[in-house]
Amino acid sequence: MIAVVFVLRLSRAAPAITAVQIPLQLGWNLVSLPVAPESTAIGDVLAPISGAYDIAYAYDAATPDDPWRRYNVAMPEFLNTLTDLTETIGFWLNITDTATLTVSGTVPVSSTIPLYPGWNLVGYPSLTTRPLTEALASVIGQVDLAYGYDAADPDTPWETYDVARPSFLNTLTEMRPGRGYWIRVTEACAWVVDGATPTPTVTPTDIPSPTATDTATAAATATVTPLPTATPTDTPSPTATDTATATVTPTDTPFPTATATDTPSPTTTNTPMPTATTTHTPTQTATHTIPPSPTVTATSTWTHTATPSPTRTQTPTATRTVTGTPGVISFVKHVLIASWVGAIDVQGVDMDRDGDLDVVACAYHQTDAIRWWENNGQGGFTAHTIANIPQHGVIDIVCVDLDKDGDLDVVAASASGSAQGLDAVLWYENNGSQSFTAHMVANADCPIWVGVGDLNGDSDLDIVVSAFDADTIYWCENDGQQNWTRRVLESDFSPQYVQGPLHGDIVDLDRDGDLDIIVAGQGNGNIMWWENNGTAVFTKRAIPTGFSSGSWSVRAADLDGDGHLDLLAHGVNGLFWMQNNGAQQFTSRAISAAYRSYYAAPTDPVDMDGDGDIDFVAGTFGPSGPCCSSSAEAVTWWENDGDGSFTGYLIARPFDGPWNVDGVDLDQDGDVDVLAAGDYSYEIAWWENTSIGP
């Protein structure tokens, strides 16, 4: 576990123990501890309200690349990164049942809290309510914005202080015991807080009981803002100086954000992944929520209109035959599972090393987030669970022997889309008998794609991850023992859009003997690639696509047979490929503008018809939205004439939400079958190729 230290405490008062009560309301509360607790372990501090809260967040401004720390009671301990609560940090606390937090500890005489340039989420270690300018006297010259959150006022909970405004316009005028605060400073400085004991006369909002002499409280009520799909105007702007307001709506469970154009949370995660954290029923609305932060309001709903079956079928059943152009390739559909909500990625691999291909898949809305289906070699499959992640959220997987012990492990991107889930990259170690142990690789804001390869030439496998919400691409260096160092490859993928990088590929694009990195993304008119010098020193290159909306996925393959790797891309603008002239100069070639995909539907280059050139299979994914309707969702294959001209053939329509497809000879009869995961249909299915094999 990671112990998070936010502040340096200089001195505390006499050893006398004081008990302080902090009343809490349903929803999000922005809290701090007025006294130095006897134990700082988060479980000890919050023990008096055990069962009445589910999630806590803190923000460590000392680590701007990865500032958020989380504690989720449903998560295994090793996945929680917020482990300690001290009197000098502010923290968001989501309350599920009305409660009062009693904290016992010593009254600080004085505390020094280091503040870092930009936003800081801090506590107020004092038992005295003071005017804001008096409380911040030691740093008032460096503070330009400050926010408080009065959860007792759900209509207008945010209180603001802006040094550039006339004082009568500021609503944050004092600092109160038990409250946490966002403070933005223009330079590094040290805030000295006097922790003197308050006078007996108090207001009801400061102290819960008029007779109390040594208790400080902060009443808080928070509503939660749903967020599946944030837009560029919804995202935090660290340079804004406007007035913050909070538009908040109660819903399920959250992660830091709210309305405002001036941001006390420059790296707040706004998860634009359409997911659900509730049970799917026919025609239901599922929402995502995030905790309040004076940065952004983003409200949207996602509607799933599929009817999941309560029966999970483990044995594939032929359901219907779909035939493409007569005489080309015919397919028979088999269903591995028909009621796995949010099925999203699928691969055909020999997981148990018995000589036939099994199926490994993940689901975005399931606790049993990763499964594999064992192939008996005769068309029968048995399901096994690889990973149970409380509150779910796995969106991308790679099956690879990560620890080089001769069996296949699984690398997973868990993009929660809400505070109930997990934003992290994990790997599941196979013991050789298909029993898996989870290990943390790195935290990441909404990781959409993971790729694996030896980037630095040291013979072990590293990991690349696209963190959509952070607009950042990381690579995680493996020391050979599966200890990871997270390194930033790109921190501003979409300069005009706060979120962006999506699916990519790891491949030797320039044929110089090392692995390069290619990534497509939303809001970036270029496909980006990073040229590797062989030791993981990367040079960024842009490949203009001609489409301002960018693309959702990119794969490398020699599509015209000239020996150079071209790029195959898919997105809102349709299917297209980028022809490589051999010097990594690319020309955009249209394949089809009709087969647009609103969400990431990576293509899979594969020789479908056995004629020696590279065809590909693809899914078209887009609920009723700007690019296509649900009736347009389909699985297709595209025949290459050998020179890079493609003709499309239908495999299945409708097939709701084909997020990922894989062309693989699953029945080992010598031809290519097609696997697909249906996010809306809740299916993992495969289409048996009946035209080419014996």
C-alpha positions in Angstrom: 0.0 0.0 0.0 1.1 3.6 -0.6 1.2 5.8 2.5 0.2 9.3 1.4 1.8 12.2 3.3 0.3 15.5 2.4 1.8 17.9 5.0 4.5 18.6 7.5 3.2 19.0 11.1 5.4 21.3 13.1 3.9 21.3 16.5 0.9 20.1 18.5 -0.6 21.2 21.7 -0.5 19.5 25.1 -1.3 15.8 25.3 -5.0 16.4 26.5 -7.4 14.4 24.3 -10.3 16.3 22.8 -13.3 14.6 21.2 -14.8 16.5 18.2 -18.1 15.7 16.5 -18.5 16.4 12.8 -22.1 15.8 11.6 -22.3 14.4 8.0 -25.1 14.3 5.5 -26.0 11.9 2.8 -23.9 12.3 -0.3 -20.6 14.1 -0.6 -19.0 16.0 2.3 -15.8 18.0 2.1 -14.2 17.4 5.5 -11.1 17.9 7.5 -10.1 16.9 11.1 -9.9 19.8 13.6 -7.7 17.8 15.9 -4.6 15.5 15.4 -6.1 12.0 15.6 -4.7 9.4 17.9 -4.3 7.1 14.9 -4.1 8.5 11.3 -4.9 5.1 9.7 -8.0 5.8 7.6 -9.9 2.8 9.0 -9.3 4.0 12.5 -10.3 7.6 11.9 -13.5 6.6 10.1 -14.3 3.6 12.4 -17.1 5.6 14.2 -19.1 5.8 11.0 -18.2 2.3 9.7 -21.0 1.1 7.4 -22.3 4.7 6.8 -19.7 5.6 4.1 -18.3 3.9 1.0 -15.6 6.1 -0.6 -13.1 8.8 0.3 -10.9 10.9 -1.9 -7.9 13.1 -1.1 -5.7 15.2 -3.5 -1.9 15.3 -3.1 -0.7 18.4 -4.9 2.9 17.3 -4.3 2.4 14.7 -7.0 0.7 16.6 -9.9 1.1 13.7 -12.4 -1.1 11.4 -10.2 -2.6 13.5 -7.4 -5.8 11.7 -6.5 -5.9 9.2 -3.7 -8.9 6.9 -3.1 -10.2 4.7 -0.4 -13.1 2.4 -1.3 -14.4 0.1 1.3 -15.4 -2.5 -1.3 -11.9 -2.7 -2.8 -9.1 -5.0 -1.7 -6.6 -3.1 0.5 -3.8 -3.3 -2.0 -5.9 -1.3 -4.5 -6.6 1.6 -2.1 -4.1 4.5 -2.3 -5.5 6.7 0.4 -4.3 5.1 3.7 -4.0 7.9 6.2 -6.0 10.9 7.3 -4.2 13.7 9.1 -5.6 17.0 10.4 -3.9 19.0 7.6 -5.6 17.4 4.6 -9.0 18.0 3.2 -10.9 15.0 1.9 -14.2 14.1 0.1 -16.3 11.6 2.0 -19.4 10.0 0.5 -22.0 9.2 3.1 -24.6 6.5 2.5 -26.4 6.8 5.8 -26.7 9.9 8.0 -23.9 9.9 10.6 -21.8 11.9 12.9 -18.0 11.4 12.8 -16.4 11.6 16.3 -12.7 12.2 16.1 -10.5 12.1 19.3 -7.1 13.7 19.3 -4.9 16.5 20.5 -5.6 20.2 19.7 -2.8 21.5 17.4 -1.1 24.6 18.7 0.1 25.4 15.2 0.5 23.5 12.0 2.4 24.3 8.8 0.9 23.0 5.6 3.1 23.3 2.4 1.1 24.6 -0.6 2.1 23.9 -4.1 1.6 26.1 -7.2 -1.9 25.5 -8.4 -4.7 23.8 -6.5 -4.4 22.3 -3.1 -7.0 20.4 -1.1 -6.3 21.2 2.5 -7.7 20.8 6.0 -8.3 23.4 8.6 -6.5 22.1 11.8 -8.2 24.5 14.2 -11.1 24.6 16.6 -11.8 28.3 15.9 -13.9 29.8 13.2 -11.9 32.7 11.7 -12.4 35.3 8.9 -10.8 33.9 5.7 -8.2 36.6 5.4 -7.2 36.2 9.0 -7.0 32.4 8.7 -4.9 32.6 5.6 -2.8 35.6 6.8 0.6 33.8 6.3 -0.1 33.1 2.6 -2.8 35.6 1.7 -0.4 37.3 -0.9 0.0 34.0 -2.7 -3.7 32.9 -2.7 -5.8 34.0 -5.7 -8.7 31.6 -5.4 -10.3 29.5 -2.7 -13.4 27.3 -2.4 -15.4 25.9 0.4 -18.3 23.4 0.1 -21.3 23.9 2.4 -23.1 20.6 2.0 -25.9 22.0 4.2 -26.9 24.2 1.3 -27.5 21.8 -1.6 -28.9 24.4 -3.9 -25.7 26.5 -3.8 -23.1 24.5 -1.9 -20.0 26.2 -3.3 -18.5 29.2 -1.5 -15.9 31.2 -3.4 -13.2 33.6 -2.7 -11.5 35.4 -5.6 -8.9 38.0 -4.9 -9.7 39.8 -8.2 -13.4 40.4 -7.2 -14.8 43.1 -4.9 -15.1 41.6 -1.4 -18.9 41.9 -1.3 -19.1 39.4 -4.2 -17.1 36.7 -2.3 -19.2 34.1 -0.6 -16.4 32.3 1.2 -15.7 34.7 4.1 -14.5 32.4 6.9 -12.9 29.1 7.6 -14.6 26.7 9.9 -13.6 23.6 11.9 -14.3 20.3 10.3 -14.4 21.8 6.7 -12.0 21.0 3.9 -10.9 23.7 1.4 -9.6 24.1 -2.1 -6.9 26.8 -2.2 -5.1 27.9 -5.3 -1.7 29.6 -4.9 0.5 31.3 -7.4 3.8 30.0 -6.0 5.0 27.5 -3.5 4.5 28.7 0.1 3.9 27.4 3.7 0.5 28.1 5.4 0.8 28.4 9.2 -2.5 27.7 11.0 -3.2 28.6 14.6 -5.1 25.8 16.3 -6.3 27.8 19.3 -9.4 26.6 21.2 -12.6 28.4 20.3 -14.7 30.5 22.6 -17.9 28.9 24.1 -20.2 31.0 21.9 -20.7 29.3 18.6 -23.1 29.1 15.7 -25.1 26.0 14.9 -23.3 25.5 11.6 -19.9 25.6 13.4 -20.6 23.4 16.5 -23.5 20.9 16.6 -24.3 21.6 20.2 -24.7 25.0 21.8 -23.3 23.6 25.1 -20.2 22.1 23.6 -16.9 23.6 24.7 -14.4 21.5 22.8 -16.2 20.2 19.8 -16.0 21.5 16.3 -18.3 20.3 13.5 -18.9 20.8 9.9 -22.3 20.1 8.6 -22.3 18.9 5.0 -24.8 17.7 2.5 -23.7 17.0 -1.1 -25.4 16.0 -4.2 -23.6 14.2 -6.9 -23.2 15.0 -10.5 -23.7 12.2 -13.0 -21.0 12.0 -15.7 -20.7 9.4 -18.4 -19.6 11.5 -21.4 -17.9 14.8 -20.7 -17.5 17.3 -23.5 -14.6 19.7 -24.0 -16.6 22.5 -22.3 -17.3 20.3 -19.3 -13.7 19.8 -18.4 -11.7 21.6 -15.8 -9.6 24.6 -16.8 -6.7 25.3 -14.5 -6.3 28.9 -15.8 -10.0 30.0 -15.6 -10.7 32.9 -13.2 -14.5 33.0 -13.4 -17.1 32.5 -10.8 -17.7 28.9 -9.7 -21.2 27.5 -9.2 -22.2 24.0 -8.6 -24.9 22.2 -10.4 -25.4 18.9 -8.7 -28.0 16.1 -8.9 -28.3 13.2 -6.5 -27.5 9.7 -8.0 -25.5 6.7 -7.2 -21.7 7.1 -6.4 -19.0 9.6 -7.5 -15.6 11.1 -8.2 -14.4 14.8 -7.9 -16.2 17.4 -10.1 -19.0 20.1 -10.2 -19.7 23.3 -12.0 -17.3 26.0 -12.6 -15.0 27.5 -15.1 -12.3 28.2 -12.5 -10.9 25.0 -11.3 -9.6 24.1 -7.9 -9.0 20.6 -9.3 -6.9 20.8 -12.5 -6.7 17.1 -12.9 -10.2 16.1 -11.9 -11.2 13.0 -13.6 -14.2 13.3 -15.8 -15.0 9.9 -17.2 -16.4 10.0 -20.6 -17.0 6.2 -20.8 -20.7 5.2 -21.2 -21.1 2.8 -18.4 -23.7 1.7 -15.9 -23.3 1.1 -12.2 -26.8 -0.2 -11.7 -28.6 -3.4 -12.6 -29.5 -3.4 -16.2 -33.2 -4.0 -17.0 -35.1 -3.6 -20.2 -35.1 0.1 -21.2 -33.3 1.5 -18.2 -31.3 4.6 -17.7 -27.9 4.2 -16.1 -25.9 7.1 -14.8 -22.4 7.8 -13.5 -21.6 10.1 -10.7 -18.6 12.0 -9.4 -18.0 13.9 -6.2 -18.4 17.6 -6.2 -15.5 19.8 -7.2 -15.7 23.4 -8.3 -14.5 22.5 -11.8 -17.2 21.1 -14.0 -20.7 20.0 -14.4 -21.4 17.3 -16.9 -24.8 15.5 -16.9 -25.8 12.9 -19.3 -27.7 9.6 -19.4 -27.1 6.4 -21.3 -30.0 4.2 -22.2 -29.6 0.5 -22.8 -32.5 -1.2 -24.4 -31.5 -4.8 -24.3 -33.2 -7.5 -22.2 -30.6 -9.6 -20.5 -31.4 -13.2 -19.9 -31.0 -14.4 -16.3 -29.5 -17.7 -17.6 -25.8 -17.7 -18.4 -25.2 -20.1 -21.2 -21.8 -21.7 -21.1 -22.2 -24.0 -24.0 -22.2 -22.4 -27.5 -25.4 -22.7 -29.3 -25.9 -22.2 -33.1 -28.5 -19.6 -33.4 -28.7 -18.5 -37.0 -26.7 -18.4 -40.2 -25.5 -15.1 -41.7 -24.2 -15.2 -45.2 -22.2 -12.5 -46.9 -22.1 -12.1 -50.7 -23.1 -15.6 -52.1 -20.0 -17.7 -52.8 -17.7 -15.6 -50.7 -17.7 -16.6 -47.0 -20.7 -17.9 -44.9 -20.8 -17.8 -41.2 -22.8 -19.7 -38.4 -23.2 -17.8 -35.2 -22.4 -19.4 -31.8 -23.1 -17.8 -28.4 -20.7 -18.3 -25.5 -22.7 -16.1 -23.1 -25.9 -14.2 -23.8 -26.3 -12.2 -20.6 -23.0 -10.7 -19.6 -23.7 -7.0 -19.2 -21.2 -4.7 -20.9 -19.2 -7.4 -22.7 -16.5 -5.3 -24.3 -13.2 -7.0 -25.2 -12.5 -10.6 -26.5 -9.5 -12.5 -27.6 -8.9 -16.1 -28.9 -5.8 -17.6 -27.2 -4.6 -20.9 -25.9 -4.9 -20.1 -22.3 -4.4 -23.6 -20.9 -1.7 -24.6 -23.5 -3.5 -27.7 -24.6 -3.2 -27.0 -28.3 -6.7 -25.5 -29.0 -7.8 -21.9 -28.8 -9.8 -20.7 -25.8 -11.7 -17.4 -25.4 -10.8 -14.7 -22.9 -13.1 -11.7 -22.5 -13.9 -8.8 -20.1 -17.1 -7.0 -19.3 -17.5 -3.4 -18.3 -20.5 -3.7 -16.0 -19.8 -7.0 -14.2 -18.1 -7.9 -10.9 -16.7 -11.0 -12.5 -15.0 -8.7 -14.9 -12.7 -11.1 -16.7 -13.5 -14.7 -17.8 -12.1 -17.3 -20.0 -13.9 -20.1 -21.8 -12.0 -23.4 -22.0 -12.3 -25.1 -25.4 -12.5 -28.9 -25.2 -11.3 -29.1 -28.7 -14.7 -30.3 -30.0 -16.7 -27.1 -30.0 -17.6 -27.1 -26.3 -16.7 -24.3 -24.0 -16.6 -24.1 -20.2 -16.5 -20.7 -18.5 -14.0 -19.8 -15.7 -13.6 -16.5 -13.8 -10.2 -14.9 -13.9 -10.9 -11.7 -12.0 -13.6 -10.5 -9.5 -13.3 -6.7 -9.1 -15.7 -5.1 -6.6 -18.0 -2.7 -8.5 -16.5 -3.8 -11.8 -15.0 -1.8 -14.7 -12.6 -3.7 -17.0 -12.6 -2.3 -20.5 -9.5 -3.7 -22.3 -7.3 -6.8 -21.8 -4.1 -8.3 -23.3 -3.2 -12.0 -22.9 0.6 -12.3 -22.7 3.2 -14.2 -20.7 4.2 -11.1 -18.7 6.5 -12.8 -16.2 8.0 -15.2 -18.8 7.2 -18.3 -16.8 5.6 -20.2 -19.7 1.9 -19.4 -19.2 -0.4 -16.7 -20.3 -1.2 -13.9 -17.8 -3.8 -11.1 -18.4 -3.1 -7.4 -18.4 -6.3 -5.3 -17.8 -7.4 -1.7 -18.0 -10.0 -1.0 -15.4 -11.7 2.2 -16.3 -14.4 2.8 -13.8 -16.4 5.6 -15.3 -17.5 6.3 -11.7 -16.1 6.4 -8.2 -17.6 2.9 -7.6 -15.0 1.3 -9.9 -11.3 1.4 -10.3 -9.1 3.5 -12.5 -6.0 1.4 -12.8 -3.9 -1.0 -14.8 -3.6 -4.5 -13.3 -2.1 -7.7 -14.2 -3.4 -11.2 -13.3 -0.6 -13.7 -12.8 -1.3 -17.2 -14.0 0.2 -19.9 -11.7 0.3 -22.3 -14.7 -3.0 -24.0 -13.7 -5.2 -21.0 -14.6 -5.4 -19.7 -11.1 -4.8 -16.0 -11.1 -3.4 -13.5 -8.6 -4.0 -9.7 -9.1 -1.2 -7.2 -9.0 -1.2 -3.4 -9.4 0.7 -1.9 -12.3 -0.3 1.8 -12.1 -3.1 4.2 -11.4 -4.5 6.0 -14.5 -7.4 8.3 -15.2 -9.9 6.1 -17.2 -7.4 3.8 -19.0 -9.0 2.8 -22.3 -6.2 0.8 -24.0 -3.2 -1.2 -22.8 -0.5 -2.6 -25.0 2.5 -4.8 -24.1 6.0 -4.9 -25.6 9.7 -4.6 -24.8 10.2 -0.9 -25.3 13.7 -0.4 -23.8 15.4 -3.5 -25.2 16.0 -5.1 -21.8 14.2 -8.4 -22.7 11.3 -7.9 -20.3 7.8 -6.7 -21.2 6.7 -3.1 -20.5 3.1 -1.8 -20.7 1.7 1.2 -22.5 -1.7 2.7 -21.4 -3.9 5.4 -22.8 -5.4 7.4 -19.9 -8.4 9.0 -21.6 -9.5 11.4 -18.9 -6.0 12.6 -18.1 -5.3 13.2 -21.9 -2.1 11.3 -21.1 -0.2 8.3 -22.4 2.0 6.4 -20.0 4.4 3.6 -20.4 5.2 1.5 -17.4 8.7 0.2 -17.2 9.2 -3.4 -16.0 12.4 -4.0 -14.0 12.3 -7.7 -14.9 10.6 -8.7 -11.6 7.2 -7.0 -12.5 8.0 -3.9 -10.4 6.7 -0.9 -12.4 7.9 2.6 -12.9 5.2 4.8 -14.5 6.7 7.2 -17.1 4.8 9.9 -19.0 5.0 9.5 -22.8 2.6 12.3 -23.6 0.6 14.6 -21.2 -1.4 16.7 -23.8 -2.5 14.3 -26.5 -5.4 16.5 -27.6 -4.4 20.1 -27.2 -7.9 21.4 -28.0 -9.7 18.8 -26.0 -9.0 17.8 -22.4 -9.7 14.1 -22.9 -8.6 12.1 -25.9 -6.1 9.2 -26.3 -7.8 5.9 -27.1 -6.7 2.7 -28.8 -3.3 2.1 -30.3 -0.7 -0.4 -31.4 2.9 -1.3 -30.4 4.9 -2.2 -33.5 8.2 -1.5 -35.3 6.7 1.1 -37.6 9.9 2.3 -39.1 11.5 -1.2 -39.3 14.6 -0.2 -37.4 14.5 -3.1 -34.9 12.7 -1.5 -31.9 9.1 -1.1 -30.9 7.4 2.2 -31.6 4.0 3.4 -30.2 1.0 4.5 -32.2 -2.1 6.0 -30.7 -5.4 7.3 -32.1 -7.7 9.5 -30.2 -10.7 11.7 -29.9 -10.4 15.4 -30.6 -7.0 15.1 -32.3 -7.0 15.3 -36.1 -3.7 13.4 -36.1 -2.8 9.9 -35.4 0.3 10.2 -33.2 3.3 7.9 -33.1 6.4 7.9 -31.0 9.6 6.8 -32.6 11.8 4.7 -30.3 15.6 5.1 -30.5 15.9 1.6 -29.1 16.3 2.5 -25.5 12.8 4.0 -24.9 13.8 7.5 -25.8 10.8 8.6 -27.9 10.3 11.3 -30.5 6.7 12.3 -31.1 5.5 12.4 -34.7 2.1 13.4 -36.1 0.3 11.7 -38.9 -2.5 14.1 -40.2 -5.7 12.2 -41.0 -7.6 15.1 -42.5 -10.4 14.6 -40.0 -10.8 17.1 -37.2 -12.7 14.6 -35.0 -9.8 12.2 -35.0 -10.2 8.4 -34.9 -11.0 5.9 -32.2 -8.6 3.1 -33.0 -5.5 2.4 -35.2 -3.7 -0.8 -36.1 -0.6 -1.3 -38.2 -0.4 -3.8 -41.2 1.0 -3.9 -44.7 -2.2 -3.4 -46.5 -0.8 -2.8 -50.0 1.9 -5.5 -50.0 4.9 -3.2 -50.5 6.8 -4.3 -47.4 6.0 -1.1 -45.3 3.6 -0.9 -42.4 0.5 1.1 -43.2 -2.2 2.1 -40.6 -5.8 1.0 -40.5 -8.0 3.5 -38.6 -11.7 3.6 -37.5 -13.8 6.4 -36.1 -16.6 8.9 -36.5 -15.4 9.6 -40.0 -15.6 6.0 -41.0 -13.0 3.4 -42.0 -9.8 4.6 -43.7 -6.1 3.6 -44.0 -2.9 5.6 -44.1 -0.5 4.5 -46.8 3.1 4.5 -45.8 5.6 5.5 -48.5 8.4 3.7 -46.7 9.7 6.8 -45.0 6.8 7.0 -42.5 5.1 9.7 -44.6 1.4 8.7 -44.9 -1.4 9.4 -47.3 -5.0 9.0 -46.2 -7.1 6.5 -48.2 -10.9 6.2 -47.6 -12.3 2.7 -47.2 -15.9 3.6 -46.2 -17.5 6.7 -44.8 -20.7 4.7 -44.1 -19.2 2.4 -41.5 -18.6 5.0 -38.9 -18.1 4.1 -35.2 -18.9 6.5 -32.5 -17.0 4.5 -29.9 -13.8 2.6 -30.1 -14.3 -0.4 -32.3 -10.7 -1.5 -33.1 -10.3 -3.4 -36.4 -8.3 -6.6 -36.6 -6.1 -7.1 -39.7 -6.2 -10.7 -40.9 -6.2 -12.7 -44.1 -9.9 -13.7 -44.0 -10.1 -15.3 -47.5 -6.7 -17.0 -47.6 -5.5 -15.2 -50.7 -2.2 -13.9 -49.2 -3.1 -10.2 -48.6 -4.4 -8.5 -45.4 -8.1 -8.1 -45.1 -9.7 -7.0 -41.8 -12.7 -7.5 -39.6 -14.5 -4.6 -37.9 -17.4 -3.7 -35.7 -19.6 -0.6 -36.2 -20.5 0.8 -32.8 -22.8 3.7 -32.2 -26.0 4.0 -30.3 -28.4 6.7 -31.5 -26.0 9.5 -31.7 -24.2 11.9 -34.0 -22.8 9.3 -36.4 -25.1 6.3 -36.6 -28.2 4.6 -35.1 -28.3 1.3 -33.2 -29.7 -0.4 -36.3 -26.5 0.4 -38.1 -24.4 -1.6 -35.6 -22.8 -4.6 -37.3 -19.9 -6.9 -37.6 -18.3 -6.9 -41.1 -15.2 -8.1 -42.9 -13.4 -6.2 -45.6 -11.8 -7.9 -48.6 -8.5 -6.5 -49.8 -7.9 -6.7 -53.6 -4.1 -6.8 -52.8 -3.5 -3.1 -53.6 -5.4 -1.6 -50.7 -8.9 -1.4 -52.2 -11.5 -2.9 -50.0 -15.0 -4.4 -50.4 -17.1 -4.9 -47.3 -19.3 -8.0 -46.5 -21.8 -8.3 -43.7 -21.2 -10.9 -41.0 -24.0 -9.9 -38.5 -26.6 -7.1 -38.2 -27.8 -6.2 -35.8 -25.2 -6.9 -33.2 -25.5 -4.3 -30.6 -22.3 -2.7 -29.4 -19.5 -4.6 -31.1 -16.7 -2.8 -29.2 -14.0 -5.4 -30.1 -13.7 -8.1 -32.7 -11.0 -10.7 -33.3 -10.3 -12.8 -36.4 -9.0 -16.2 -35.3 -9.3 -19.8 -36.3 -11.2 -20.8 -33.2 -12.2 -24.3 -34.4 -8.8 -24.9 -36.0 -10.2 -26.0 -39.4 -7.9 -23.8 -41.4 -10.0 -20.8 -41.9 -10.6 -17.6 -40.0 -13.6 -17.3 -37.7 -14.7 -14.1 -36.0 -15.1 -13.4 -32.3 -17.0 -10.3 -31.0 -18.0 -8.7 -27.7 -21.4 -7.0 -27.6 -21.6 -4.1 -25.1 -25.3 -3.7 -25.7 -26.3 -7.2 -26.6 -24.5 -8.5 -23.5 -23.1 -11.3 -25.7 -19.7 -13.0 -26.3 -20.3 -14.6 -29.7 -18.3 -16.2 -32.5 -19.1 -16.7 -36.1 -17.8 -20.0 -37.5 -16.4 -19.6 -41.1 -18.1 -22.4 -43.0 -16.9 -21.6 -46.5 -13.1 -22.2 -46.6 -12.1 -24.8 -44.1 -12.7 -28.6 -44.6 
